[in-house]
Amino acid sequence: METIIEVYSRSGKFLERFRTSKTSFTLGRAFSCDVILSEPHISPHHVTVEVNESLNAWQLTDADTINGTGFKNRRCHGESLLLQSGDEVVMGKWRIRFYQSTHAVTETVRLTSADTFLSSMGQPLVIGIVLSLFVIYTGLQSQTSSLHDSWLSSWTNHLIGYLIFLAMWSALWTFVGRVSRHEMRFFSHFGTTALLLMILLLFEEFAKWLAFNWQSNHLPGFVERWSFGIFLGLALWSNMYLATNHGPKTRRRFSIGMAFLVIGYGTVQEHIQKKDFIALPVYSDILYHQDYYWMTPTSQEEFLTKSAQTFETAAQQSDDKEETTN
């Protein structure tokens, strides 16, 4: 019976794989062992393994080692263990799994278009294009939303802040990928997150433009919550796809769950902070150049008439509320 031995770190990262046809073999740090494991907490001659053909299993015996051998949440010293194919023991800080050569493997994971897209986002040309569009867009955004000559300073500050965020976010997920998959895909994380962030800013700017034309203070907050939730969900899904070994269901559940958590939190906060009645009329505080206004401007006479009606309505509501309270 052929034996396959797989070695994993404590965090689950795959390290080595051995194959042997011997019916009796040893594992440890000593060079005389059949399987040499260079982990300092493993004893020179840690365990002896014998194949039990009748039970189609292995008899593993710990050599009364200092740190022992872990199996099913208990530590064994000088004891014998019966292992089946797929069982795992802990030696030092490493996890050792035993398989028969006939052990079934997991199904092949089909490559998707998402893999091709996310990998292409790490190409230098693609990153250059995304960053160029990001710089141009943030510059136009600062220029159109500023009513003074200091828009260049505002744009620079915002751009530096965005780049610092992108670098830190990408570095975090690069570290996660280095630990979990032994891969460092910083530029793929950076390019993907930069593209999603630019789309997020575009949606928020569109909401402000609609609010400017409709004279509404509520629309930007609503769109901001949902767009940020969608951005966070897509960003988490993409980064998890690149950096972790989680399956599609886990990625989807985690990203969607975090997105709705953020949206729900923002909605609850707005409801808590919302006042029942505001004595003064509320006007939109979003300002753009007049060229961005698509509707026919209100004349002075019409504005004064509507304002007077608004104040009369507000005063009547205030009086009604006082009467109800009394």
C-alpha positions as CSV (number, residue, x, y, z in Angstrom):
1,M,0.0,0.0,0.0
2,E,1.5,3.3,-1.1
3,T,1.4,6.1,1.5
4,I,1.1,9.8,0.7
5,I,2.3,12.2,3.4
6,E,1.4,15.9,3.2
7,V,2.9,18.5,5.5
8,Y,1.1,21.7,6.4
9,S,2.0,24.7,8.6
10,R,-0.1,25.6,11.7
11,S,-2.1,28.1,9.6
12,G,-2.9,25.4,7.0
13,K,-0.3,26.4,4.3
14,F,0.9,23.5,2.3
15,L,4.6,22.8,2.7
16,E,5.7,19.4,1.4
17,R,4.5,16.1,0.1
18,F,6.1,12.7,0.3
19,R,5.3,9.3,-1.2
20,T,6.6,6.0,0.1
21,S,5.9,2.3,-0.6
22,K,7.6,1.0,2.6
23,T,5.5,-1.0,5.1
24,S,7.5,0.6,8.0
25,F,9.0,4.1,8.0
26,T,10.1,6.8,10.4
27,L,9.4,10.5,10.6
28,G,11.6,13.1,12.4
29,R,14.4,15.6,12.1
30,A,17.3,13.1,12.0
31,F,18.9,12.5,8.6
32,S,18.5,8.7,9.2
33,C,14.6,9.1,9.1
34,D,12.7,8.0,6.0
35,V,10.8,11.3,6.0
36,I,12.9,14.2,7.3
37,L,10.9,17.1,8.8
38,S,13.0,20.2,9.5
39,E,10.8,21.7,12.2
40,P,12.7,22.5,15.5
41,H,9.9,21.3,17.8
42,I,9.9,17.8,16.2
43,S,12.2,15.3,17.8
44,P,15.0,13.6,15.8
45,H,13.2,10.3,15.8
46,H,9.6,11.4,16.4
47,V,7.3,8.6,15.2
48,T,7.4,5.2,13.6
49,V,4.7,4.2,11.2
50,E,3.8,0.7,10.2
51,V,1.3,-0.3,7.5
52,N,-1.6,-2.5,8.7
53,E,-2.7,-4.2,5.5
54,S,-5.6,-6.1,7.2
55,L,-7.2,-2.9,8.5
56,N,-6.1,-0.8,5.5
57,A,-4.7,1.7,7.9
58,W,-1.4,2.8,9.7
59,Q,-0.1,2.2,13.2
60,L,1.7,5.3,14.3
61,T,3.8,5.1,17.5
62,D,5.2,8.2,19.2
63,A,8.8,7.7,20.5
64,D,7.9,9.2,23.9
65,T,9.0,12.6,22.5
66,I,9.3,15.9,24.4
67,N,6.4,17.6,22.7
68,G,4.4,14.5,21.9
69,T,2.1,13.9,18.9
70,G,-1.3,15.5,18.7
71,F,-4.3,13.6,17.5
72,K,-8.0,14.5,17.7
73,N,-7.4,17.3,20.3
74,R,-5.2,15.3,22.6
75,R,-1.4,15.0,23.1
76,C,0.1,11.5,23.0
77,H,3.5,10.5,24.5
78,G,4.8,7.0,23.7
79,E,1.4,5.8,22.6
80,S,0.3,4.1,19.4
81,L,-2.5,5.5,17.2
82,L,-4.5,3.9,14.4
83,L,-4.8,6.2,11.4
84,Q,-7.2,6.0,8.5
85,S,-6.7,7.6,5.1
86,G,-7.2,11.4,5.5
87,D,-6.3,11.5,9.3
88,E,-4.1,14.2,10.6
89,V,-1.6,14.4,13.4
90,V,0.3,17.3,14.9
91,M,4.1,17.1,15.3
92,G,5.7,20.2,16.7
93,K,4.1,23.1,14.9
94,W,3.3,21.2,11.7
95,R,0.3,19.2,10.7
96,I,0.9,15.8,9.0
97,R,-1.8,14.1,6.9
98,F,-1.7,10.5,5.8
99,Y,-3.4,9.4,2.5
100,Q,-3.6,6.2,0.5
101,S,-2.8,6.6,-3.2
102,T,-6.4,5.6,-3.9
103,H,-7.8,8.4,-1.7
104,A,-10.4,10.5,-3.6
105,V,-9.3,14.1,-4.4
106,T,-11.5,17.2,-4.6
107,E,-13.2,18.1,-7.8
108,T,-11.3,20.2,-10.3
109,V,-12.1,23.9,-10.0
110,R,-13.2,25.5,-13.3
111,L,-11.4,28.7,-14.3
112,T,-13.8,31.5,-14.7
113,S,-13.8,34.8,-16.5
114,A,-13.3,36.5,-13.1
115,D,-9.9,34.8,-12.8
116,T,-8.8,36.2,-16.2
117,F,-10.1,39.7,-15.4
118,L,-8.6,39.9,-11.9
119,S,-5.3,38.6,-13.1
120,S,-5.2,41.2,-16.0
121,M,-5.8,44.0,-13.5
122,G,-2.2,43.4,-12.2
123,Q,-0.6,44.1,-15.6
124,P,1.5,47.3,-15.7
125,L,-0.4,48.7,-18.7
126,V,-3.8,48.1,-17.1
127,I,-2.7,49.7,-13.8
128,G,-1.4,52.7,-15.7
129,I,-4.7,53.1,-17.6
130,V,-6.8,52.8,-14.4
131,L,-4.6,55.2,-12.5
132,S,-4.6,57.7,-15.3
133,L,-8.4,57.6,-15.5
134,F,-8.6,57.8,-11.7
135,V,-6.4,60.9,-11.6
136,I,-8.3,62.6,-14.4
137,Y,-11.7,61.8,-12.9
138,T,-10.8,63.0,-9.4
139,G,-9.4,66.2,-10.9
140,L,-12.6,66.9,-12.8
141,Q,-14.6,66.0,-9.7
142,S,-12.7,68.5,-7.5
143,Q,-12.9,71.2,-10.2
144,T,-16.6,70.9,-10.7
145,S,-17.5,70.7,-7.0
146,S,-15.3,73.6,-5.9
147,L,-16.6,77.2,-6.3
148,H,-13.2,78.8,-5.7
149,D,-9.7,78.8,-7.2
150,S,-8.2,76.3,-4.7
151,W,-9.6,73.2,-6.4
152,L,-6.1,72.1,-7.3
153,S,-5.1,71.9,-3.6
154,S,-8.3,70.0,-2.8
155,W,-7.7,67.6,-5.7
156,T,-4.1,66.9,-4.5
157,N,-5.2,66.2,-1.0
158,H,-8.0,63.9,-2.1
159,L,-5.8,62.1,-4.6
160,I,-3.1,61.5,-2.0
161,G,-5.6,60.2,0.5
162,Y,-7.1,57.8,-2.1
163,L,-3.7,56.5,-3.1
164,I,-2.7,55.9,0.5
165,F,-5.9,54.0,1.1
166,L,-5.4,51.9,-2.0
167,A,-1.8,51.1,-1.1
168,M,-2.7,50.1,2.5
169,W,-5.8,48.1,1.5
170,S,-3.7,46.2,-1.2
171,A,-0.8,45.6,1.2
172,L,-3.2,44.1,3.8
173,W,-4.7,41.6,1.3
174,T,-1.2,40.9,-0.1
175,F,-0.1,39.9,3.4
176,V,-3.2,37.7,3.7
177,G,-2.4,36.1,0.4
178,R,1.2,35.6,1.4
179,V,0.1,33.7,4.6
180,S,-2.8,31.7,3.2
181,R,-1.7,30.9,-0.4
182,H,2.0,31.8,-0.5
183,E,1.2,34.3,-3.2
184,M,1.9,38.1,-3.4
185,R,-0.5,39.8,-5.9
186,F,-0.2,43.4,-4.8
187,F,-0.8,44.9,-8.2
188,S,-3.9,42.8,-8.9
189,H,-5.4,44.0,-5.6
190,F,-4.4,47.6,-6.3
191,G,-5.7,47.7,-9.8
192,T,-9.0,46.0,-9.0
193,T,-9.7,48.1,-5.9
194,A,-8.8,51.3,-7.8
195,L,-11.2,50.5,-10.5
196,L,-14.0,49.8,-8.0
197,L,-13.2,53.0,-6.0
198,M,-13.5,55.1,-9.2
199,I,-16.9,53.5,-10.0
200,L,-18.0,54.2,-6.4
201,L,-17.0,57.9,-6.7
202,L,-18.7,58.1,-10.1
203,F,-22.0,56.9,-8.6
204,E,-21.7,59.3,-5.6
205,E,-21.1,62.2,-8.0
206,F,-24.1,61.2,-10.2
207,A,-26.2,61.1,-7.0
208,K,-25.1,64.6,-6.1
209,W,-25.8,65.9,-9.6
210,L,-29.3,64.5,-9.4
211,A,-29.8,66.0,-5.9
212,F,-28.6,69.4,-7.3
213,N,-31.2,69.3,-10.0
214,W,-34.0,68.0,-7.7
215,Q,-33.0,70.1,-4.7
216,S,-32.9,67.0,-2.5
217,N,-30.7,66.4,0.5
218,H,-31.8,62.8,1.0
219,L,-30.8,61.2,-2.4
220,P,-27.0,61.5,-1.9
221,G,-27.1,59.7,1.4
222,F,-29.3,56.9,0.1
223,V,-27.1,56.3,-3.0
224,E,-23.9,56.7,-0.9
225,R,-24.9,53.9,1.5
226,W,-25.9,51.5,-1.3
227,S,-23.0,52.3,-3.6
228,F,-20.5,52.0,-0.7
229,G,-22.1,48.7,0.3
230,I,-21.9,47.3,-3.2
231,F,-18.3,48.6,-3.5
232,L,-17.3,46.9,-0.3
233,G,-19.0,43.6,-1.3
234,L,-17.3,43.5,-4.7
235,A,-13.9,44.6,-3.2
236,L,-14.1,41.9,-0.5
237,W,-15.1,39.2,-3.1
238,S,-12.3,40.2,-5.4
239,N,-9.6,40.4,-2.7
240,M,-10.8,37.1,-1.2
241,Y,-10.7,35.4,-4.6
242,L,-7.1,36.6,-5.1
243,A,-5.8,36.0,-1.6
244,T,-7.6,33.1,0.0
245,N,-8.5,29.5,-0.6
246,H,-12.2,30.0,0.4
247,G,-14.8,28.5,-1.9
248,P,-17.3,30.4,-4.0
249,K,-20.1,30.1,-1.4
250,T,-18.0,31.4,1.5
251,R,-16.7,34.4,-0.6
252,R,-20.3,35.2,-1.7
253,R,-21.8,34.9,1.7
254,F,-19.1,37.0,3.5
255,S,-19.0,39.8,0.9
256,I,-22.8,40.1,0.6
257,G,-23.2,39.9,4.4
258,M,-20.7,42.7,5.0
259,A,-22.3,44.8,2.3
260,F,-25.8,44.5,3.8
261,L,-24.3,45.1,7.3
262,V,-22.8,48.4,6.2
263,I,-26.0,49.4,4.4
264,G,-28.2,48.4,7.4
265,Y,-25.9,50.3,9.8
266,G,-26.1,53.5,7.8
267,T,-29.9,53.2,7.4
268,V,-30.3,52.7,11.2
269,Q,-28.0,55.6,12.0
270,E,-29.9,57.9,9.7
271,H,-33.2,56.9,11.2
272,I,-31.9,57.5,14.8
273,Q,-30.5,60.9,13.9
274,K,-33.6,62.0,11.9
275,K,-35.6,64.7,13.6
276,D,-39.4,64.5,13.7
277,F,-39.9,68.1,12.8
278,I,-37.7,70.9,11.5
279,A,-39.1,74.4,12.0
280,L,-37.1,75.9,9.2
281,P,-37.3,74.7,5.6
282,V,-34.4,72.5,4.4
283,Y,-32.7,73.3,1.1
284,S,-30.1,71.4,-0.7
285,D,-26.6,72.5,0.1
286,I,-25.0,70.9,-3.0
287,L,-23.6,73.6,-5.4
288,Y,-22.5,73.3,-9.0
289,H,-22.0,75.6,-11.8
290,Q,-25.2,76.7,-13.5
291,D,-24.3,74.8,-16.6
292,Y,-25.0,71.6,-14.7
293,Y,-28.6,72.5,-14.0
294,W,-30.9,70.9,-16.5
295,M,-34.2,72.4,-15.3
296,T,-35.7,75.8,-16.0
297,P,-34.6,78.2,-13.2
298,T,-37.3,79.5,-10.9
299,S,-38.2,83.2,-11.2
300,Q,-37.8,85.5,-8.2
301,E,-41.5,86.1,-7.9
302,E,-42.2,82.3,-8.0
303,F,-39.5,81.6,-5.5
304,L,-40.8,84.2,-3.0
305,T,-44.4,82.9,-3.4
306,K,-43.3,79.3,-2.8
307,S,-41.1,80.4,0.1
308,A,-44.0,82.1,1.8
309,Q,-46.2,79.1,1.4
310,T,-43.4,76.9,2.8
311,F,-43.1,79.1,5.9
312,E,-46.8,79.2,6.4
313,T,-47.0,75.4,6.2
314,A,-44.1,75.0,8.7
315,A,-45.7,77.5,11.1
316,Q,-49.1,75.6,10.9
317,Q,-47.4,72.3,11.5
318,S,-45.6,73.8,14.5
319,D,-48.8,75.1,16.0
320,D,-50.6,71.8,15.4
321,K,-47.8,70.0,17.2
322,E,-47.9,72.3,20.2
323,E,-51.7,71.9,20.5
324,T,-51.3,68.1,20.3
325,T,-48.6,68.2,23.0
326,N,-50.7,70.4,25.3
